[in-house]
Amino acid sequence: MLKVYFAAPMLGDRSNLEDNRKIASALKAMGCEILTEWVLEEVLDIERGATPKEIFERDIEILDKCDVLLADVSYPSLGVGFEIAYALLKGKKVVAYCREDRLNRTSALIRGVTWSNFTLVTYRSVEELVAKISKVISAR
């Protein structure tokens, strides 16, 4: 079972939350294990009383265990950028995805990554994105 670290903006713009829920559901249907289900919830960890240190330590531990990092980069997030960099430097496969209409507003640094363990996917519909992600993550 492929272990997926699902990364998405938490404190910033969460406009993609419904898309992300559909994507996670489709990945589970394909047999993937989503290690970070909390990114799909309305209430944030910090609002539940978790400290920043606890969140950091938990996330690093899970990043170390995952097979692939799937990152929504449609809206800016310092946390998602950190997770991408950490996973890339650890040699993990990273699949970042961005809504096609948001691509020009996505970090040029992220758009410019050329490392072999990184793929940037654009999409217009969740169905299109799931098909693209499936192809990329199955090419292990």
C-alpha atoms as a printed R data frame, in Angstrom:
    type eleno elety resid chain resno       x      y       z
1   ATOM     1    CA   MET     A     1   0.000  0.000   0.000
2   ATOM     2    CA   LEU     A     2   1.450  3.349  -1.082
3   ATOM     3    CA   LYS     A     3   1.811  5.747   1.868
4   ATOM     4    CA   VAL     A     4   0.881  9.277   0.803
5   ATOM     5    CA   TYR     A     5   1.742 12.426   2.731
6   ATOM     6    CA   PHE     A     6  -0.981 14.803   1.547
7   ATOM     7    CA   ALA     A     7   0.129 18.438   1.882
8   ATOM     8    CA   ALA     A     8  -2.187 21.426   1.461
9   ATOM     9    CA   PRO     A     9  -2.436 24.989   2.784
10  ATOM    10    CA   MET     A    10  -3.766 25.085   6.331
11  ATOM    11    CA   LEU     A    11  -3.670 28.665   7.623
12  ATOM    12    CA   GLY     A    12  -3.892 30.449   4.292
13  ATOM    13    CA   ASP     A    13  -6.340 30.170   1.421
14  ATOM    14    CA   ARG     A    14  -8.153 26.827   1.633
15  ATOM    15    CA   SER     A    15 -10.208 27.303  -1.543
16  ATOM    16    CA   ASN     A    16  -9.130 23.864  -2.772
17  ATOM    17    CA   LEU     A    17 -10.376 22.002   0.308
18  ATOM    18    CA   GLU     A    18 -13.265 20.306  -1.496
19  ATOM    19    CA   ASP     A    19 -11.032 19.319  -4.445
20  ATOM    20    CA   ASN     A    20  -8.482 17.941  -1.973
21  ATOM    21    CA   ARG     A    21 -11.125 15.843  -0.249
22  ATOM    22    CA   LYS     A    22 -12.180 14.351  -3.585
23  ATOM    23    CA   ILE     A    23  -8.559 13.671  -4.547
24  ATOM    24    CA   ALA     A    24  -7.851 11.940  -1.224
25  ATOM    25    CA   SER     A    25 -10.997  9.848  -1.593
26  ATOM    26    CA   ALA     A    26  -9.953  8.762  -5.089
27  ATOM    27    CA   LEU     A    27  -6.455  7.877  -3.869
28  ATOM    28    CA   LYS     A    28  -7.917  5.736  -1.083
29  ATOM    29    CA   ALA     A    29 -10.110  3.983  -3.649
30  ATOM    30    CA   MET     A    30  -6.900  3.198  -5.593
31  ATOM    31    CA   GLY     A    31  -5.453  1.558  -2.472
32  ATOM    32    CA   CYS     A    32  -3.303  4.411  -1.174
33  ATOM    33    CA   GLU     A    33  -3.015  5.190   2.524
34  ATOM    34    CA   ILE     A    34  -3.389  8.902   3.336
35  ATOM    35    CA   LEU     A    35  -1.106  9.599   6.303
36  ATOM    36    CA   THR     A    36  -2.260 13.192   6.860
37  ATOM    37    CA   GLU     A    37  -6.069 13.063   6.959
38  ATOM    38    CA   TRP     A    38  -6.211 16.173   9.175
39  ATOM    39    CA   VAL     A    39  -5.387 18.465   6.235
40  ATOM    40    CA   LEU     A    40  -8.866 17.634   4.914
41  ATOM    41    CA   GLU     A    41 -10.699 18.677   8.083
42  ATOM    42    CA   GLU     A    42 -12.350 22.007   8.844
43  ATOM    43    CA   VAL     A    43 -10.818 22.400  12.321
44  ATOM    44    CA   LEU     A    44  -7.053 22.898  12.393
45  ATOM    45    CA   ASP     A    45  -4.668 21.112  14.781
46  ATOM    46    CA   ILE     A    46  -3.610 24.427  16.258
47  ATOM    47    CA   GLU     A    47  -7.279 25.166  17.048
48  ATOM    48    CA   ARG     A    48  -7.478 21.784  18.815
49  ATOM    49    CA   GLY     A    49  -4.591 22.798  21.079
50  ATOM    50    CA   ALA     A    50  -1.587 21.243  19.320
51  ATOM    51    CA   THR     A    51   1.566 23.294  19.708
52  ATOM    52    CA   PRO     A    52   3.696 24.301  16.718
53  ATOM    53    CA   LYS     A    53   6.496 22.047  18.059
54  ATOM    54    CA   GLU     A    54   4.135 19.049  18.261
55  ATOM    55    CA   ILE     A    55   2.910 19.696  14.712
56  ATOM    56    CA   PHE     A    56   6.477 19.988  13.408
57  ATOM    57    CA   GLU     A    57   7.672 16.798  15.105
58  ATOM    58    CA   ARG     A    58   4.627 14.809  13.983
59  ATOM    59    CA   ASP     A    59   4.892 16.029  10.400
60  ATOM    60    CA   ILE     A    60   8.625 15.275  10.128
61  ATOM    61    CA   GLU     A    61   8.058 11.771  11.482
62  ATOM    62    CA   ILE     A    62   5.317 11.162   8.913
63  ATOM    63    CA   LEU     A    63   7.334 12.692   6.062
64  ATOM    64    CA   ASP     A    64  10.105 10.220   6.897
65  ATOM    65    CA   LYS     A    65   7.611  7.310   6.648
66  ATOM    66    CA   CYS     A    66   5.814  8.293   3.444
67  ATOM    67    CA   ASP     A    67   6.450  6.856  -0.012
68  ATOM    68    CA   VAL     A    68   5.279  9.963  -1.848
69  ATOM    69    CA   LEU     A    69   4.425 13.567  -1.003
70  ATOM    70    CA   LEU     A    70   1.379 14.900  -2.815
71  ATOM    71    CA   ALA     A    71   1.271 18.683  -2.493
72  ATOM    72    CA   ASP     A    72  -1.413 21.191  -3.446
73  ATOM    73    CA   VAL     A    73   0.477 24.293  -4.605
74  ATOM    74    CA   SER     A    74  -2.512 26.129  -6.074
75  ATOM    75    CA   TYR     A    75  -2.371 28.638  -3.196
76  ATOM    76    CA   PRO     A    76   0.744 29.840  -1.346
77  ATOM    77    CA   SER     A    77   1.769 28.046   1.847
78  ATOM    78    CA   LEU     A    78   5.069 28.257   3.706
79  ATOM    79    CA   GLY     A    79   4.344 24.889   5.319
80  ATOM    80    CA   VAL     A    80   3.734 23.129   2.003
81  ATOM    81    CA   GLY     A    81   6.913 24.662   0.583
82  ATOM    82    CA   PHE     A    82   8.869 23.380   3.580
83  ATOM    83    CA   GLU     A    83   7.346 19.902   3.223
84  ATOM    84    CA   ILE     A    84   8.235 19.796  -0.480
85  ATOM    85    CA   ALA     A    85  11.847 20.824   0.166
86  ATOM    86    CA   TYR     A    86  12.247 18.347   3.024
87  ATOM    87    CA   ALA     A    87  10.813 15.455   1.004
88  ATOM    88    CA   LEU     A    88  12.926 16.285  -2.058
89  ATOM    89    CA   LEU     A    89  16.107 16.432   0.005
90  ATOM    90    CA   LYS     A    90  15.209 13.065   1.566
91  ATOM    91    CA   GLY     A    91  14.905 11.579  -1.937
92  ATOM    92    CA   LYS     A    92  11.141 11.078  -1.726
93  ATOM    93    CA   LYS     A    93   8.945 11.235  -4.808
94  ATOM    94    CA   VAL     A    94   7.082 14.561  -4.800
95  ATOM    95    CA   VAL     A    95   4.030 15.275  -6.922
96  ATOM    96    CA   ALA     A    96   2.883 18.890  -6.713
97  ATOM    97    CA   TYR     A    97  -0.346 19.883  -8.363
98  ATOM    98    CA   CYS     A    98  -1.839 23.214  -9.287
99  ATOM    99    CA   ARG     A    99  -5.101 24.371 -10.778
100 ATOM   100    CA   GLU     A   100  -4.347 25.443 -14.339
101 ATOM   101    CA   ASP     A   101  -5.848 28.911 -13.769
102 ATOM   102    CA   ARG     A   102  -3.503 29.440 -10.769
103 ATOM   103    CA   LEU     A   103  -0.228 28.311 -12.342
104 ATOM   104    CA   ASN     A   104   1.132 31.811 -13.010
105 ATOM   105    CA   ARG     A   105   0.524 32.687  -9.354
106 ATOM   106    CA   THR     A   106   2.425 29.649  -8.089
107 ATOM   107    CA   SER     A   107   5.977 30.054  -6.849
108 ATOM   108    CA   ALA     A   108   8.479 30.268  -9.708
109 ATOM   109    CA   LEU     A   109  10.882 28.280  -7.531
110 ATOM   110    CA   ILE     A   110   8.408 25.380  -7.315
111 ATOM   111    CA   ARG     A   111   7.575 25.625 -11.025
112 ATOM   112    CA   GLY     A   112  11.284 25.512 -11.816
113 ATOM   113    CA   VAL     A   113  12.254 22.354  -9.903
114 ATOM   114    CA   THR     A   114  14.042 20.016 -12.317
115 ATOM   115    CA   TRP     A   115  14.982 17.149 -10.000
116 ATOM   116    CA   SER     A   116  13.998 13.679 -11.154
117 ATOM   117    CA   ASN     A   117  11.962 12.965  -7.999
118 ATOM   118    CA   PHE     A   118   9.686 15.987  -8.618
119 ATOM   119    CA   THR     A   119   6.675 16.298 -10.897
120 ATOM   120    CA   LEU     A   120   4.391 19.318 -11.262
121 ATOM   121    CA   VAL     A   121   0.930 18.556 -12.599
122 ATOM   122    CA   THR     A   122  -1.690 21.084 -13.676
123 ATOM   123    CA   TYR     A   123  -5.382 20.341 -13.887
124 ATOM   124    CA   ARG     A   124  -8.803 21.704 -14.812
125 ATOM   125    CA   SER     A   125 -10.953 19.068 -13.108
126 ATOM   126    CA   VAL     A   126 -10.480 16.692 -10.189
127 ATOM   127    CA   GLU     A   127 -11.072 13.725 -12.495
128 ATOM   128    CA   GLU     A   128  -8.285 14.890 -14.826
129 ATOM   129    CA   LEU     A   129  -5.955 15.410 -11.868
130 ATOM   130    CA   VAL     A   130  -6.641 11.983 -10.352
131 ATOM   131    CA   ALA     A   131  -5.818 10.334 -13.691
132 ATOM   132    CA   LYS     A   132  -2.553 12.297 -13.947
133 ATOM   133    CA   ILE     A   133  -1.557 11.590 -10.326
134 ATOM   134    CA   SER     A   134  -2.337  7.909 -10.751
135 ATOM   135    CA   LYS     A   135  -0.028  7.728 -13.754
136 ATOM   136    CA   VAL     A   136   2.815  9.543 -11.978
137 ATOM   137    CA   ILE     A   137   2.692  7.641  -8.688
138 ATOM   138    CA   SER     A   138   2.368  4.252 -10.370
139 ATOM   139    CA   ALA     A   139   5.577  4.937 -12.324
140 ATOM   140    CA   ARG     A   140   7.741  4.051  -9.337
